[in-house]
Amino acid sequence: MIFKEGRLLSFASLAALLFCVQSCTVEAPGISVKTYREPAVVTDLEERQQKEMVEAIQQMSRSRENSVFTEKYGVPEYLVGPGDVLAINYWAPSRDEGFKQTAYTTAVRPDGKISFIFADDIKVSGSTAGEIRNTLTRLAQKYMREPRIEVVVKEYKSKGALLFGQINQISVLQQGGISGPGRYALVGKTRVLDLIVAAGGVVSGKDTGNGDLRQVELVRQGKRYSLNLYNAMFRGDVSDNVVVDDGDTITVPELPTFAERIYVFGQVNSQGIMKLKDSQDLLTAIALSGGTTKVAIKTDVKIIREYKERQGKPIILSANLDQILMQGDLAQNIRLKDGDVIYVPRSVIGDVNEFIDNLTPSLDFLLNRPSTFRTNYILDQNKLRW
């Protein structure tokens, strides 16, 4: 792998920083520490939560009604609410012209009611335009024969969804409306991908942070869901392209510069960065790093997890490679996550606080400057090497 001098910490200085960890006592307060033997109850809970999320997403995708619309005879119709503006046309008998058309515009009040020429305080909130027409027609029949009334929604204001993240900002003059991140009015049955496209699409460009359609976040009533819209857009799998509901918050995240990755340092034969998809567990990552050196302490391998998310107070997972290799204890073979840092020491790590303090400068550099890595390293098919 090509290394450009002066742009990154040298391998020697980084190794020296990592090797300066002292062997001391045991766990220290303020750091979440655990030896990795994840109990079955934890894995069962994660699997159940994942299954529940998938089922919830599928149900939202098949939705035939929500607070925005309902289906009448198989056709989705918008549900009127406070703030919406209705255009009402009615035809009244005229001596000279037969029937004379009269246009009437009214906004739905906060109490969900409107006033019309034939009645006051007519409840319309939660009704479709067709249902409102039928209600007004019945009221008008008290004053005229065979009234003709038409109701349409002129302005949609009562329901909307928030759209954030990597959304294109298109010129309003070209678009004919708003674009980019913001609040978008819902006008009926709308799916997430339709809303994103209507807002300008996902950011995609050489010098911009591209949107990641594989991990679109939906927040609904305080619950978070992860949607893979890449499948809907390019593979015809629309199971994650759910129907949007009033109050939804949708975020298109930035595609990681290096995609999902892990870091391997310490007493391995080839330190560096790897793609998570190629090294999804500890044993695989160590193997792709060329194995451990002769002076490695394989009984005390550390994995630093969620360093950025926990603001420098990460979870520290401990694993014993000897138990994996010699005793077949696969419970020690930790399943890796994006951003994990694997460190194979040359001495037993006792004081975890000191361990993290010594690593902090390097962790800040590694995890917070992905663009520097893209500039200074070349991506191998399987991994990055120094």
C-alpha positions, -999 to +999 in steps of 0.1 A: +000+000+000+012+035-009+022+057+020+026+095+016+050+111+041+038+140+061+001+133+057-005+108+084+010+096+117+038+073+108+035+036+114+063+038+139+049+066+160+014+050+160+029+017+171+049+033+198+018+050+211-001+018+212+027-001+228+031+023+257+001+008+276+011-002+311+000-034+329-018-024+360-050-033+379-085-042+367-116-024+356-118+014+361-149+035+368-163+057+339-155+031+312-180+005+302-161-028+303-171-064+298-155-096+288-173-109+258-195-139+265-227-125+252-256-144+270-282-161+249-309-138+264-291-108+248-288-124+213-324-136+215-335-101+224-316-086+194-330-112+171-365-106+183-362-068+180-348-072+145-377-095+135-402-071+150-388-042+130-389-062+098-425-071+104-434-035+113-418-023+081-436-048+060-469-038+076-462-001+069-454-010+033-487-028+028-507+000+045-541+008+029-548+037+053-533+059+079-538+095+092-532+109+057-554+088+034-579+059+033-588+036+004-623+038-010-632+011-035-595+004-039-586+041-046-566+061-020-583+093-010-568+122+011-583+128+045-590+165+051-577+181+083-574+215+100-555+241+079-565+225+045-582+249+021-613+236+002-626+248-031-664+242-032-683+247-065-721+245-065-747+252-092-779+269-083-810+274-105-810+307-123-840+323-142-818+336-170-790+310-173-806+278-161-779+269-135-754+294-123-720+282-109-708+297-077-673+292-064-666+292-026-633+288-008-629+280+028-602+269+052-608+241+077-607+256+112-586+242+140-618+225+154-620+206+121-652+224+110-662+247+081-691+270+074-710+269+041-738+290+026-764+264+037-751+256+072-725+265+099-701+243+119-699+214+095-674+188+107-651+178+078-619+168+095-611+131+089-634+130+058-625+126+021-635+153-004-662+129-017-676+124+018-677+162+023-695+167-010-721+142+000-726+160+034-730+194+017-753+180-009-777+166+018-777+200+035-783+219+002-813+196-006-833+214+021-831+246+001-830+235-036-839+207-059-812+184-072-782+205-060-749+200-078-718+204-056-681+197-062-654+197-035-617+196-041-587+202-018-571+234-030-542+236-005-528+207+015-516+220+049-527+197+077-503+168+072-466+166+064-433+148+069-398+161+076-370+152+052-334+156+062-299+146+052-285+142+017-313+156-004-306+176-036-312+213-034-327+222-068-334+258-080-369+267-071-374+283-105-366+251-122-384+229-098-415+249-095-416+245-058-394+237-028-366+211-028-339+199-005-343+191+032-374+205+049-411+198+056-432+184+028-470+184+027-486+151+022-513+150-004-523+114-003-508+079-003-470+086-007-441+062-003-407+072+011-389+070-022-416+090-040-412+118-014-374+118-018-376+120-056-402+148-054-379+167-030-350+166-055-336+131-051-305+119-033-273+139-034-248+123-058-216+139-070-178+137-071-173+165-046-203+160-024-213+137+004-234+111-014-266+098+001-268+063+014-301+047+003-292+015+021-297+030+055-324+056+053-338+063+088-375+066+095-387+079+129-424+073+135-440+080+169-407+078+187-396+045+171-367+042+146-366+020+115-338+014+090-350+012+054-330-002+025-343+019-005-314+008-027-333-025-032-364-006-041-347+016-066-324-008-083-335-044-075-373-042-076-377-051-039-402-026-025-407-042+009-388-013+026-404+015+006-431+022+032-461+045+030-454+078+047-476+089+076-482+124+091-454+134+114-428+110+100-391+121+100-370+107+072-332+111+071-310+101+042-275+096+057-242+104+040-226+074+024-194+067+044-163+077+026-148+043+032-180+024+036-182+002+067-148-005+081-128-018+111-093-012+123-066-037+134-035-027+154-009-040+178+008-074+176-005-085+142+016-090+111-002-065+090-018-036+107-044-014+090-080-009+079-104-035+065-138-036+050-164-049+075-180-071+049-147-090+045-140-094+082-172-097+101-158-114+132-127-112+153-110-144+141-114-134+104-100-100+110-070-114+128-065-139+100-067-112+073-041-093+093-016-121+088-021-135+123-005-125+155+032-119+162+053-141+185+051-116+214+013-111+212-007-116+243-036-135+227-055-140+259-063-103+263-073-090+229-093-058+231-121-044+209-129-007+212-165-001+203-186+031+198-157+054+206-173+084+188-209+076+198-199+074+235-177+106+233-144+089+242-159+065+268-163+034+246-174-002+253-143-024+257-148-060+247-122-086+258-115-118+239-092-148+244-078-160+210-063-190+227-097-202+238-110-198+203-081-216+186-072-242+212-106-250+228-130-241+200-148-215+222-167-196+195-184-175+221-152-155+222-153-149+184-169-114+186-191-103+158-177-070+146-195-037+140-187-007+118-159+014+135-146-013+158-109-010+167-091-043+174-059-041+195-037-071+201-013-061+230+022-073+239+014-071+276-017-077+297-039-046+299-050-038+334-059-002+338-085+004+312-087+042+317-050+045+311-054+023+280-080+046+265-061+077+275-030+066+256-051+056+226-073+087+224-051+108+201-048+079+176-085+070+178-095+106+173-073+107+142-084+074+128-121+077+134-128+113+127-108+119+094-120+093+069-113+117+040-076+117+049-075+080+046-091+081+012-065+106+000-035+087+014-044+050+009-054+028-019-083+003-014-072-033-019-099-058-029-100-073+006-085-048+029-062-018+034-026-023+044+000+002+054 
